[in-house]
Amino acid sequence: MTSPVGRTSADGATARAARSATYRGERDRTRSWVAIAKLVIQRRTVLGMTQQELATRANTSHSAISRLEGGRHATHLETLHRIFAALGADLLVGYEVRTNEESQKKPERELVAV
C-alpha cells in the first residue's frame, strides 16, 4: 500500500473503489445526489451567495442546504424546486430512453420545468 500523501482525491477514490465493493455501492447509490450537489454549489458560487443566504431565500434551513451540498442525502423534489428558484434557475426533470443501438447517436430525451 502506498502513502495517500500527494494523491488527488479522485486518485484516492479510484483506489478505494478498486479495493471495496461497499465503497463502490455507496458511490453508485449517491451518484445522482452528488451531481445535483455540484449544480447547486456551482450556481450558488457564481451568485456569490452563502449557504445561509440560499437557505433563507429558499425558505429552508442552513442544515438542509449543507446536507444537499454534501451529496450524501436525497432531497425532496419540492425542496429542490425552491432551491433552484432561489438561485434564479428552473429545475428541470426528465428522462432519456436507454437504447442498445449504437447507430442511434442522439438519445431520445424529454425535459420539463417543475
Secondary structure, 3 states (H helix, E strand, C coil): CCCCCCCCHHHHHHHHHHHCHHHHHHHHHHHHHHHHHHHHHHHHHHCCCCHHHHHHHCCCCHHHHHHHHHCCCCCCHHHHHHHHHHCCCCCEEEEECCCCCCCCCCCCEEEEEC
